[in-house]
Amino acid sequence: MATQKQEKSVIWDWLTTVDHKKIAIMYLIAGTLFFVKAGVMALFMRIQLMYPEMNFLSGQTFNEFITMHGTIMLFLAATPLLFAFMNYVIPLQIGARDVAFPFVNALGFWIFFSGGLLLSLSWFFGGGPDAGWTAYVPLSSRDYGGLGLDFYVLGLQVSGIGTLISAINFLVTIVNMRAPGMTMMRLPLFVWTSFISSTLILFAFTPLAAGLALLMLDRLFEAQYFIPSMGGNVVLWQHIFWIFGHPEVYILVLPAFGIISEVIPAFSRKRLFGYTAMVFATMIIAFLGFMVWAHHMFTVGMGPVANSIFAVATMTIAVPTGIKIFNWLFTMWGGKITFNTAMLFASSFVPTFVLGGVTGVMLAMAPVDYLYHDTYFVVAHFHYIIVGGIVLSLFAGLFYWYPKMFGHMLNETLGKLFFWIFYIGFHLTFFVQHLLGLMGMPRRVYTYLGDQGLDAFNFISTIGTFFMSAGVILLVINVIYSAYKGERVTVADPWDARTLEWATPTPVPEYNFAQTPQVRSLDPLFYEKIHGDGTMKPAEPVTDIHMPNGSILPLIMSIGLFFAGFGLIMLNMDNPLINPWIVAIGGLVITFGSMFVRSVKEDHGYHIPAEQVKADLAELKKGGN
């Protein structure tokens, strides 16, 4: 067994790392790249709709963009960006040295990333998928959908495996790795919401995987699950998809709620109001999220009884969500609020998300949904949830945790300018889309005729996307500028915050905590500031710290799955250069061979000696961290 970590080159270190902090940064970078890619598609679609009968994009390209924009934003941008914060923050907030399964953590990232690359390859093989992000059959069947749909099916199948195993890892970590005294009802809200979101992933991604497998069998092997002329049922796909699709909204929005529940108390200088109510409201939202999938299908013809049941269940979700809204407001009420960039994003999230929720209740009324369903009103509603909820909270979390993750602050002046440009642009873009919907403009159309009263609002909506794009460019400038000129953070707790991640040194050592902390209350760091000396009491003496070795096997396994998926896609290609089965089976051999190597190879990790840990502690005390 090794006692010292072997020195490695920087590139090799990142390719083989199992450190949750480095994996978090890789999620952050990958998610940002996909976010920018999907954002550019949105900008191009809005340019096409800026004026009546524009020819900026063809109808086919518009369909491909609208499909890839939604798919990338939900699966490959929002999810990994939230996973970035979950990976970095959860072990620190619960007082753990790492996640439960570091190897699986790395594997989850690389499989997600390889699935995203597989989906993106579709552009080089005749164009992207074009059946909408929901891939409704028969649009996505082999009779109508082109090769891009095969990339959609296999890319999401591979990427979903990575998301699923990462969620299992978070569940085991939160249950088993908490520091002494960190009971479940002392968990920070971000950990609670991540725990419940991971549970949702466990139960929602499995039906998605089954549905994608059935669609793959239809497209590649001429099965008949969704082919009506052969006895299949197209509505079956809608049920399978939305049994995943509606919980997916909460998979994304619950960790966003958690971020808001960390930022608002920190900058209101108050404890989160109604902690217990917030926890149980989160559980109720998660449960009800599985009970309402068919409210996406009110116009399918399920009948008045089914429509009524799903309508009532949908409206019920407003109750626990309302509890959260009032708890955030009461947390800010009477607080000594600091309106920095993180707090601007967090506080603006509250009214914006309420507006998205109110339009959701409107859409929950089945008779009214018949009017709204295929109009821009629905587009406006879900963008107020996704952007006004999830994206605003991601930006709040970025500015809040950035000093801990990277050792320097983001520039506040640039940050506030970014907030106002992005926030104004967001409302310009999507608020008028409610009005476009009420005026009857259908969604998913690539052009429209003039003189219908739609011209002005479409123009305003497109101008808003230019504002949002300028805001994101400003954020990129801020990141680059701050890396060179930003205020360096050497103290553990630059925000005077409340939770355990701010008790670790900056930069965070690879072992997180030299000694596992003893937790004595909710908001443990704040408790020690009031009742102790401001530092966490150790629950153990300084001893040798066991750490896992890095491994290249997660990357190799993901490459194997990539080739297995690509080989199956080749079955539908005209005149492939190589036999598709050679590629597919070769990829599976790589993956399962790597699994076999992992199973038989003895790898006990290495130890950081207690003397080195004590030296690190002495250095920190000398530096005042």
N, C-alpha and C positions, 0 to 999 in steps of 0.2 A: 504494500500500500504506500502510495506516495505521501510524503509529508510536506512537500513544497509544490506549488503550481509551476508548470513548465512555461517559460517565456515563449510567446508566439508573436508573429507579425500582426499588425493591426487588422489587415483584411481577413486573415485566417481566424483571428480572435472573434470578429463579428460573424463570420460564417459558421463558426462552431459554438458560439456562446450559448449557455443555458441560463445565464444571469437574467432574472426577470426584468431588471432595469434596462438592460441593453435590448432585450426583446421588445420592451415597451417602446423604446425609441425607434426600432425598426417598424413596428406597427404604425407609429406616428408618421414616419416618412412615407411608408407605402400607402397609408390611408390618405395622406395629403396629395400624393401624386394622382391617385384615382379621383380624389375630390376635384382637383384642378381639371382633369380630363373631362369628367362629367359636367363640370361648370362651363367649360368651353362649348360643349355640345348644347347646353341650355342657352348660352349667349347666341350661338348660331341659329337656334330655333326661334328665339325672340326676334332676331334681325329679319328672319324670313317672314315673321308675322307683323313686322313694324308698319308696313303699308299693305293695302289690298293688292292681291294678285302679284306679289313679289316673285322673282325668279332666282333668289339667292341660293336656295336649296331645291333640289327636285323632290317630288313626293316620296320616292323610294328612299332617298337619303334622309329625309325628315323622319320617316317611319323607323329607320335604323337608329337615328339619333335619339328619338323619343324612347325607344326600347332600351338602348344602352345607357341613356342618362338615368332612367329610373333604376335599372338593374345595378349599375355601378354605385349610385348614391346610397342605396339601401344595403347592398351586400358587401361592397368593396371599399366604401368610403366611411359612412357613418359607423358601421359595426367595428372595423379595425381601429378607428380613432377612439371610440369608447373603450375598446380592448387595450389601447395604449395606456390610458389612464388607469384602467382596472389592473393591468399588469404591474404598473409602477407603484400604484398607491396602496392597493389592498394589502400586500404583505407588510408594508410599513405601518399601515393603520392598525393592524391586528398584532403588531409586535413580533412578526415572523422573520426568519432569515431568508426565506425564499418561498416559492409556491410548493405545493405538496409534491409535484412531479416535474422537476425542471426540464428533463429530457422531453416529456410530452408537451410542455409549454413551447419549447423550440419547434417541435414537430407541428404543433397547431399553427404556428406562424407560417412556416415554410409551405405547408399544404394549402393554407388559405391563399398565399401569394402565388403559388404555382397554378391554382385554380383560376385566379384573377388573370394571370398571363394567358392561360389557355383560352379564356373567354375573349380576351383582347386580340388574340391571333386571328379572330374571324375577319378582321378588316383586310387581311392579306390573302384571304381565300374567297373572294367574291362578295364581301360585304358583311356587315353585322347582322344579328338577328333583327327581325322586322315585325314581330307579332305583338309588340307591346311588352312591358316588363312583366305583366301577368301571364303572358304566353298562352292566351286562351286557345283551346282547340275549337274549331278546326283550323284557325289561322296558323297554328304551330304544328299541324299534322304534316306528314310527308307529302301530301298532295298540294299543299299551299306554301309551307314554310321552306325556305332554301337552306343551304348548308350552314348559314349563320345560326339557325336554331339548334343544330347539333352542337356547335360550340357553346351555346347558351346552356343546353341540358348538361353536357359533360363538365363544362367549366364550373357551373354552380354545384354540381354533384361533388366535384373534388374540393372546391372551396368550402362547401358546407361541412365536409368531414373535419377540416381544420377547426372551423368554428365550434363544432360539436365537442371535440375532444378538449378544446380550450375551456369550454363551459364546465365540463366535468371536472377539470383541474381546479377551477375557481371554487366549485362547490366543495370539493374535498379539502382544499386549503382553508376555507373559511370555517368548516366544521372542525377540522383537526389541528390547525396550526396556530390557534389564538394564544396569546401570552397569558400567563397566570392572572386570574382576576378579570379577564376580558370575557364576561358572560355574553350570551347572545343579545341581551337587552342593554349591553354597554357598547355594542358595535356602532361605529359611526354610520350615519344614514347612507353614505356612499357605499359602504360595504354591504349593508342590508339590501339596498336596491340592486347591487351587482349580484348578490346571492340569489335574489328572486328572479332577476333577469336571466341568470344562468340556468335556473330551474325551467324557465319558459323555453330557453333554447333547447334543453333536453327533450321537452315534450312537443315542441313545434317544428324543429328541424327534422325530426324523424318522419313525420308524414310528408314533409317536403321531399326528403330523400326518396321515400316510396313513390310519390307522384312523379318525380323526375325519372325514376327507374322505369315506371310504366310508360312514360312518354318516350323514353329512349328505346324501349322494346317496340313501341309502335313505329317509331321513325326508322330504326335500324334493322329490325328483324320481322317487320310486317305483322306485328301483333294487332289486336283489334279492341283494346281497352276503351279508346275514345273515338272509334269510327262507327257512326250510327248505321251505315249501310251493312256493317258486318256484325251488328248486335251490340256495339259499344255505346257509350253515353258521354256526350261532351260536357254535360252539367257535372258529371262526376269529377272532372278536372277542376272545375270551379270550387267545388266543395273541398277537395284535397288542398288546392292552393290556398284558399282563404282560411282553412283550419291552421295553416302556417301563417298566412299573410297578416291576419289581424293581430295575433300575439306578437308578430314581428315588430309592429308599431310600439308595443309596450316593452319588447326586448330592448329597443333603442331609447324609449322615452323614460323608462324607470331609472337607468343609470344617470340620465340627464337630470332627473329630479334629485338624485343623490348629489350630483355636483352642486346644484343650486342650494341644497340643504347644507353643504359645507361652506360655500362662499358667503352666503347671506349672514349666518351667525358670526363668521370671522370678522366681517367688516361692519356689522351692526354692534359689535362688542356685547353680544348677548347670547345666552344659551338658546338653542333651537326650541321654539315654542311647541309644546305638545308632542314630544318625541315618541311616546308610546302610540298615540293616535296616528302619527305618520307611519310607523312600522305596520300597524294593522291596516291602514288605508292602502299601503303598497300591496299587502297580501290580497286584499279584496279586489283591487284593480287587476292584479295578475290572474286571479280566479275568474273574474267576470270577462277578462280579455279572451278567454277560451270559449265563452258562452255566446259570443255575438258575431261569429264569423260571417253568417249569412246575411248580415245587414249590407254587405257588398252585392247582394244578389236579389234585392227587392224587385227588380224588374224582370227576373228570370221566369217568374210564374210559379212560385212555390205555393201560392194560395194565401188567403187572408189570415188563417190561423198561424201558420209558420211566420208570416211577416209580422204579425202582432206580437208574438212571443219574442222575436229577435229585436223588435223595435223597443219594447219595454226594457229588455235586458240591456240594450245599448244606452238608453237614457239613465239607467241605474248607475252606470259607471261615473256619471257626473257627480254623484254624491261623495265617494271617497276622493275624487279629484278635487272637489270643492274644499274638502277638509284640508288638503295639502295647501291649496291657494291661501286660505285664511291663516294657516299656521305660518306660512312665509311672511304674510302681511303683519301678523302679530309679533313675529320675530323682529321685524324692522321697526314696528311701532315703539316709540320711546327709546330706540337705540341711538348710540352715538355713531352715526353712519359715516363711513369714509367712501366717497364716490370715486374710487379709482376705476381703471378699465374693467377689471374683473367684476366689480360690484355693479358697474353700469350694465354690463351684459346680463348679470344675474337678476338685477331688479327689473330690467326691461323685459326679461323672459316672462315675468308673471302676467302683466296685462296682455302680452302678445299671445301667450298660450291660452289665456282665457278666451280670447277672440276665436282662436282655432277650435276650442272646445264648444263654444256656443254654436258655431256653424255645424259642428258635429252632431249636436242635439237636434238641430234643424233637419239634417240629413237622416237622422234616426227615425223620423216620422215617415213611414212607408208611402203614404199617398203623396206627400210633398216630394219625396225622393224620386217618384216617377217623373216629376218636372225637372228636378235638378240633375238627375243621375249622369247623363252624358254631356253635361255643360261645364263651362269653365268655373262654375261655382265649386264643384268638387275639387278641381285643380287648386283653387285658392284655399279651400279648407285644408287639404292635406299638406300644402306648403306652409301654412301657418302652424301646423303641428310639427312638421319635419324641420323647417328652417327656423321658424319662430320659437320652437321648443328645443329641438336637439342641437341644431347648429349654434344657436346663441349660448346654450349651456357649454358646448365644447369650447367656444372661445373664452367663456368665463373660466373654465377649468384650465385652459392653456395659460392664461395670464396669471392665474392663481398658483399653479404648480410649476410653472416654468423655472423659477429660481431654484427650486429643489432638484429639478431634472437636469438643468444645464449649468447651474452655478452663476447665473447672472440674470438681471432683470430685463424684461422688455421695456422699451422706452414708453413712458406714460403719455407724453404729448402725442407721439405717433399713434399710440394705442387708442386714445380718446378720439382722435381724428378718424381713425379706422372705424371705431364704433359708430360715430354719427353718420359717416358716409354709407356704411353697410346697412345700418338700421333704417335710414331714410330710404335708401334704394330698395330695401326689402319691402317696405310698405307701399312704395310707388309701384313695384312690380306686381304684388299679389293682392293688394286691397281692391284695386280696380277690376281684378279678375272676378271678384264676387259679382260686380255690376255687369260685367260681360256675360257671366253665366245667367244672371236674371234676365238679361236681354236676349238670351237664347243662343249665344255662340257655342257651338259644339266643341268638345275637346278632341284632341288627336287629329285635327285637320291641319293641313300644311298651308292652306291659303283660304281667302274669303273674298267675297265681292264687296266693292265699295258702296257708299251711300246706303248702308244699313244701320248707321248709327254706331258702328263698332270701331271706326277708324281712330278716333281720339284716344279711347281707352287702351287700344292696342299699342298706340304710339307711346303713351305714358308708361305702360308696362315695360316696353322695351328699353326706354330711357332708364327705368329703375334697375334693369339688369346691368347697364353700363356703370351705374353707381356701385352696385354690389361687386362687380368685377374690379373696379378701381379700389374698393376697400380691401379686397383680398390681395391685390398687388401691393397695397400699402402695408399689409401685414407681412408679406414676404420681405419687403424693404426693411421693416422693423426688425425681423429676425436676423437678417444679414447685418444691419447696422449695429444691433445690440451685441452680436457675437464679437464685434471688434471694439465698439465704443461703450457698450452697456455697463451699467453699474455692477461690479463684481460682488457676489454674495458669499461671504465666508461664515456668517452666523448661521446657526441651525434654524432660527425662527424669525425670518424678516418681517412677517405679518403680525406677530404677537397672536398666533393662532391657538387652536384648542386641542388638536388631535395629535396622535403619536408620530405621524410622519415628520412633524416639525421638531421632534425630539432627537432625530438622527442628525449627524454632522452633514455639512455641505462642503464638498460633494459627498454623497452617501457611499460609505465603504462597501466592498463587495459582500460583506457579511451582514450589512444593515445595522445590527445592534451588537456591540461588543459583549454586552450582557443583556439577556432577555429581560425586558422591563416588567415590573409588578404593577398591574393596573388596579387602581383603588376606586375609580368612579367613571361615570360617563364623562366625556371630554377629559381624558386622563391628564394631558399636559396642562390644561387650564387648572385642573384640580390641584396639581402639584405647585403651580404658581401661587395659588391662594393659600393652600394648607401645608405646603412644603417649602423647599428651597428653590423651586422652579425647575428642578431636574427630576427625571424619572428614577425611582428607586429600583435597583437591580433585584431580580428574583433568583440570581445564581452568581457564584463567584466567576472570576475570569478563568476560563479553561481553554484548551485547544478547541478550535471551531472546525467542524467537519463541513466541507464544501464539495459539490459535485464537479466532476470533470466535464469539460466541453466535449462536444461530439459532432462530427460531420455527418453522422447517419441521418438526422432529421432532414437535412438538405437532400441527401441521396434518395431517401424514401419519397420525398415530394417530387423529385425529378422522375422517379419511376412512375408515380401516379399520373404525372403530366403526360408521359409517353403512352401510358395505358389509355388515358382519355383520348389523346390525339389519334392513336391507332384505331379506336372505335369510330371516331369521326371520319377517318379515311375510308371506312366502308361505304360511305355515301359519295365519295369523290369520284370523279371521272378519271380513269386511267392513272391511279396513283403510281408513283415511281417504285414503290416497294410494297410487298404484300402487307396489307393492314394488320393481319393477325400476328405477323412477326413483330411489328411495333408494339401492338397491344400486349401480347404475351411477354415480350421482352421487358416492357415497363413493369408488369406485375412481378416478373422474376426479380427485377432490381429491388422493388419495394419489399417483397416477402423475403428475399435474400438478406436485405438489411435488417429486417425484423429478426431473422434467425441469428444473424451475427450479434445483434443486441442481446438476444436471449442467452446465448452460450458464452459470451465474453464476460469475464469477471471484471467489474469496474467499481471499485470501492471509493472512488473519489480521492480527495486529499485533505490534509489538515493544515489549518493556519495555527502555528504554535502560540501558546498563551503569552510567551515573551513578546512576540510581535504585536499581539493585541494590546498588551500593557503599554508597549512603546507608542502605539497609535493613540491610546487614551491619554498618555502623558503629553504627546504632541498637541492633541486637541485642547487640553486644559491650558497649555502654554499659549496657544493661539486664541483662546477665548471662545471657541465654538461650542 
